[in-house]
C-alpha cells in the first residue's frame, strides 16, 4: 500500500484525489490545508482519515510514502523541500516554483533525498501527445526545422467559466500581489513543456509579455491589482537548431482551453491538437501525401497518467522524464522569458 498525503485542498486537489483513488494499492492517508473548514470538507469528500492545518505536523506525524503538493505557487518550494528531507516522494503542481533559484533548491533536495520527484505537467497525460513525441524522437519526420505552439483561453474576453470580475478564483490570476505569474506562469509553462517534450530543449528565448487594460476603475478590484501579464509571444531557438513560435493568451475568443502544436521536419510534419483529441495526433509524410495535403490521424494506445507514473516511481525506483530536473528547465524558460521582455533582447537559457 502506497500512502499519500495531499497538501492544499482547493480545486486542483480534487483532481489529484480522484486520480489516486483510481490507482490500485494507493491510500489517501492524510490531507492538509491552512483553512480548517476546507480541509475538513475535502477529507469528508474523499474519505481521508487524518486532517491537518500545518504541513509540518503532517510530515512529522504521518508515515507517508508520497506527498501531492497542490498549494499556492510560493509554497511549492518550502513544502516540497521539507517532504524530501524526510525521504518522502513529491508530486508538485506546476509551475515548479516562483523563482529559478527556488526550483534549483528543490532539485538539490530531490537529488540528496533520492525520493521520487515529479512536476505535474498534466497535459503529459495525453497519449496523443506522448505518441507524437515518440514519432518525432524516432526520426520519422527527419530533422526538425520549424515549430509553432499555442495555448489559448478566452475567459477575459467572454464568460467562458463565469464572470472573472466577480470571482476571486479568477481575479487572483491577474494580480502579482496575490501570487500570480500571469498567463506565462499559469499556462505558459504548459505550452513550453509541451513544445520541449516534442522537440527537445530550448536554447534561446525572445519574449514579449503584455498586460492589457481591463477597463476597470483604478486597474483593481478590491484588493486585487490587475497587473499580471495576460498574453505573451515568444520566438525560440531549440538546441537542435529548430526555430519556434510559442504564444499564449486569455483573450482568445472562441477558445475555452486550446493547446496545439505543429512540428515541421525535413520528411514530414506532426500536429497535436488537444482540443480535437487527447488520444491521437496527425501526421503528413511522403512527397505524395505532402503534395495533396493529406494529413493522417494516428490513434494512440493508452499511456500511464502523471499520477500513475509517480506511484510507479515510488514502487519501482524507475525515474520519470517529468522530474524536478525537467521542472527546473521549464522554470528557466519562464525566467528567461521575463528577462527577455525586461531587457528587450533574446535571453540564453541556462538551467
C-alpha positions in Angstrom: 0.0 0.0 0.0 1.3 3.4 -1.0 0.2 6.1 1.5 -0.3 9.6 0.0 -0.8 12.9 1.8 -2.3 15.9 -0.1 -1.3 19.4 0.9 -3.7 22.0 -0.3 -7.4 21.3 -0.5 -8.5 23.6 -3.3 -10.0 22.8 -6.7 -6.9 21.0 -8.2 -6.5 18.9 -5.1 -9.8 17.1 -6.1 -8.2 16.1 -9.4 -5.3 14.6 -7.5 -7.6 12.8 -5.1 -9.7 11.5 -7.9 -6.7 10.2 -9.8 -5.1 8.5 -6.9 -8.4 6.9 -5.8 -8.4 5.0 -9.1 -5.0 3.5 -8.6 -4.9 0.1 -7.0 -3.0 -0.1 -3.8 -2.9 3.6 -3.1 -4.4 5.1 0.1 -5.2 8.8 0.7 -3.9 8.8 4.3 -3.9 12.5 5.2 -4.7 15.9 3.9 -3.7 19.5 5.0 -5.0 23.0 4.3 -4.5 26.2 6.2 -8.3 26.7 6.2 -9.7 24.1 8.7 -13.2 24.1 7.1 -11.8 23.4 3.6 -9.5 20.7 4.9 -12.4 19.0 6.8 -14.7 19.2 3.8 -12.0 17.7 1.5 -11.4 14.9 3.9 -15.1 14.1 4.1 -15.5 14.1 0.4 -12.6 11.7 -0.2 -12.7 9.6 2.9 -9.3 10.9 4.2 -8.8 9.7 7.8 -6.3 12.3 9.1 -6.7 16.1 8.7 -4.1 18.9 9.4 -3.8 22.6 9.1 0.0 22.6 9.3 2.0 20.6 6.7 5.0 20.3 9.1 2.8 18.5 11.6 1.5 16.2 8.9 5.0 15.3 7.7 6.2 14.7 11.3 3.2 12.6 12.4 2.2 10.6 9.4 4.0 7.6 7.8 3.8 8.8 4.2 5.3 7.4 1.0 4.4 10.4 -1.1 3.0 13.9 -1.0 0.9 15.8 -3.5 1.8 19.5 -3.2 -1.3 21.3 -4.5 -0.7 24.6 -2.7 -0.3 28.2 -3.9 2.9 28.7 -6.0 5.0 30.4 -3.3 4.6 27.3 -1.1 5.8 24.8 -3.7 9.4 25.1 -2.7 9.2 25.0 1.2 6.7 22.1 1.3 8.5 20.0 -1.3 11.9 20.5 0.3 10.5 19.7 3.7 9.0 16.4 2.4 12.1 15.4 0.5 14.3 16.0 3.5 12.2 13.3 5.3 12.7 11.0 2.3 9.0 11.4 1.2 8.4 11.4 -2.6 6.8 14.6 -4.0 4.4 15.3 -6.9 4.4 19.1 -7.1 1.9 21.2 -9.1 3.1 23.5 -11.8 4.8 25.9 -12.0 7.5 24.2 -10.0 8.4 27.4 -8.1 8.1 31.2 -8.3 11.8 31.6 -9.0 14.6 29.7 -10.7 16.7 29.8 -7.5 13.9 28.0 -5.6 13.4 25.5 -8.3 17.2 24.7 -8.2 16.9 24.3 -4.4 14.1 21.8 -4.9 16.1 19.8 -7.4 19.1 19.8 -5.0 16.9 18.4 -2.2 15.5 15.8 -4.6 19.0 14.6 -5.6 20.1 14.4 -2.0 16.9 12.6 -0.9 16.7 10.2 -4.0 13.0 10.1 -3.4 10.6 10.2 -6.4 10.1 13.8 -7.6 7.8 15.0 -10.3 6.1 18.2 -11.5 2.5 17.7 -12.6 2.5 19.0 -16.2 -0.9 17.4 -16.6 -1.1 17.5 -20.4 1.5 14.8 -20.4 -1.4 12.6 -19.6 -2.4 12.8 -23.2 -1.4 9.6 -25.0 -1.7 11.5 -28.3 1.0 13.9 -27.1 3.1 11.0 -25.9 2.7 9.3 -29.3 3.6 12.4 -31.2 6.7 12.9 -29.1 7.8 9.3 -29.8 7.1 9.7 -33.6 9.4 12.8 -33.7 12.1 11.2 -31.5 12.2 8.2 -33.8 13.2 10.5 -36.6 10.1 9.8 -38.7 9.8 13.5 -39.9 13.5 13.9 -40.1 15.4 16.9 -38.8 13.0 19.3 -37.0 13.1 22.7 -38.7 10.1 24.8 -37.5 7.7 24.7 -34.6 4.5 26.6 -33.8 2.7 26.1 -30.4 -0.1 27.9 -28.7 -2.2 27.7 -25.6 -5.4 29.8 -25.9 -8.1 30.7 -23.4 -11.0 33.1 -23.7 -12.1 33.9 -20.1 -11.0 37.5 -20.2 -12.9 38.1 -23.5 -16.0 36.1 -22.8 -17.7 34.4 -19.8 -16.3 31.0 -20.6 -16.2 30.0 -17.0 -18.2 32.7 -15.5 -17.6 36.4 -14.9 -14.0 36.8 -13.8 -14.7 40.2 -12.2 -16.9 38.6 -9.6 -14.9 35.5 -8.7 -11.7 35.5 -6.6 -10.9 32.1 -8.2 -10.1 34.0 -11.4 -9.2 37.6 -10.3 -6.1 36.4 -8.3 -4.7 35.1 -11.6 -4.5 38.7 -12.7 -2.6 40.0 -9.6 1.1 39.6 -8.9 0.5 40.7 -5.3 -1.7 37.6 -4.9 0.9 35.2 -6.3 0.2 35.1 -10.0 2.9 35.0 -12.6 0.3 35.8 -15.2 -0.5 33.8 -18.3 3.2 33.0 -18.6 3.4 31.2 -15.3 -0.1 29.7 -15.2 -0.5 28.2 -18.6 2.6 29.3 -20.5 4.6 26.7 -18.5 2.3 24.0 -20.0 2.9 25.0 -23.7 6.6 25.4 -23.1 6.7 21.9 -21.6 4.7 20.6 -24.4 7.0 22.1 -27.1 10.1 20.9 -25.3 8.6 17.4 -24.9 8.0 17.3 -28.7 11.2 19.0 -29.9 13.8 18.9 -27.2 15.3 21.6 -25.0 15.1 25.3 -25.8 18.4 27.3 -26.0 17.2 30.9 -26.5 14.0 32.8 -26.0 12.9 36.2 -27.2 9.7 37.0 -25.4 7.2 39.9 -25.2 4.8 40.0 -22.3 1.6 42.1 -22.4 -0.9 43.3 -19.8 -3.9 44.8 -21.4 -6.2 47.5 -19.8 -9.2 45.7 -18.4 -11.3 48.8 -18.4 -11.7 48.6 -14.6 -11.5 51.7 -12.4 -8.1 52.1 -10.9 -7.0 48.9 -12.5 -8.1 47.0 -9.5 -11.0 45.1 -8.0 -11.0 45.2 -4.2 -7.5 44.2 -3.0 -6.6 42.8 -6.5 -4.4 45.0 -8.6 -4.7 43.7 -12.2 -1.0 43.9 -13.1 -0.1 40.3 -14.2 0.6 39.6 -17.8 -2.3 38.1 -19.8 -0.6 37.5 -23.2 2.9 36.5 -24.3 4.5 35.8 -27.7 8.0 34.2 -28.0 10.4 33.4 -30.7 12.6 30.5 -29.6 15.6 28.6 -30.9 15.8 24.9 -29.8 19.1 23.2 -29.1 18.7 21.1 -32.3 18.6 24.3 -34.3 14.9 24.4 -35.0 13.0 27.8 -34.9 9.8 28.1 -32.9 6.9 30.5 -32.3 5.2 30.0 -29.0 2.4 32.1 -27.7 -0.5 32.2 -25.2 -3.3 34.5 -24.2 -6.5 34.7 -22.2 -8.1 36.9 -24.8 -8.7 34.2 -27.5 -12.5 34.4 -28.1 -13.9 31.0 -29.0 -11.1 29.0 -27.4 -12.0 27.9 -23.9 -8.9 25.9 -23.3 -7.0 25.1 -26.5 -3.5 23.6 -26.8 -2.0 23.0 -30.2 1.5 22.4 -31.7 2.7 21.8 -35.2 6.2 20.4 -35.8 7.7 20.6 -39.3 10.7 18.4 -40.3 12.6 17.6 -43.5 10.5 14.5 -44.2 7.1 15.4 -42.8 5.1 17.1 -40.1 3.2 16.3 -36.9 0.3 18.1 -35.3 -1.0 17.8 -31.8 -4.4 19.4 -31.1 -5.6 18.6 -27.6 -8.9 20.4 -28.3 -9.6 17.9 -31.1 -8.4 14.7 -29.4 -6.4 13.6 -26.3 -5.6 10.2 -27.8 -4.4 10.9 -31.3 -2.1 13.1 -33.4 -2.0 13.9 -37.1 0.9 13.4 -39.4 1.8 14.1 -43.0 4.7 12.2 -44.6 6.0 11.4 -48.1 6.0 13.6 -51.2 2.7 12.4 -52.5 0.8 13.0 -49.2 2.5 16.4 -48.8 1.6 17.4 -52.3 -2.1 16.6 -51.7 -2.0 18.0 -48.1 -3.2 14.6 -46.8 -2.9 14.6 -43.0 -3.5 11.2 -41.4 -4.8 10.8 -37.9 -2.9 8.3 -35.7 -4.8 6.7 -32.8 -2.6 6.1 -29.8 -2.9 3.4 -27.1 -3.4 4.5 -23.5 -0.3 5.6 -21.6 0.1 6.0 -17.8 -1.0 9.3 -16.3 1.3 11.5 -14.3 -0.2 10.1 -11.1 0.3 6.5 -12.2 3.9 7.2 -13.2 4.5 8.9 -9.8 3.3 5.8 -8.0 5.3 3.6 -10.3 8.4 5.6 -9.4 7.7 5.2 -5.7 7.2 1.4 -6.1 10.0 0.6 -8.6 12.5 3.4 -8.3 12.3 3.9 -12.1 12.7 7.7 -12.8 10.2 9.6 -14.9 11.0 12.3 -17.5 8.7 14.7 -15.8 11.0 15.0 -12.8 12.4 18.0 -11.0 15.3 18.3 -13.5 12.7 18.9 -16.2 10.9 21.2 -13.9 14.0 23.4 -13.5 14.4 23.6 -17.3 10.8 24.8 -17.6 11.4 27.3 -14.8 14.5 28.5 -16.6 12.3 29.1 -19.7 9.9 31.2 -17.6 12.8 33.1 -16.0 14.4 33.8 -19.4 11.0 34.9 -20.9 10.7 37.6 -18.1 14.3 38.6 -18.6 14.0 38.9 -22.3 10.9 41.1 -22.0 12.5 43.3 -19.4 15.8 43.8 -21.4 14.1 43.8 -24.8 16.6 41.2 -26.2 16.8 37.4 -26.5 17.9 35.5 -23.4 20.1 32.4 -23.5 18.7 29.6 -21.4 20.9 28.3 -18.5 19.0 25.8 -16.4 
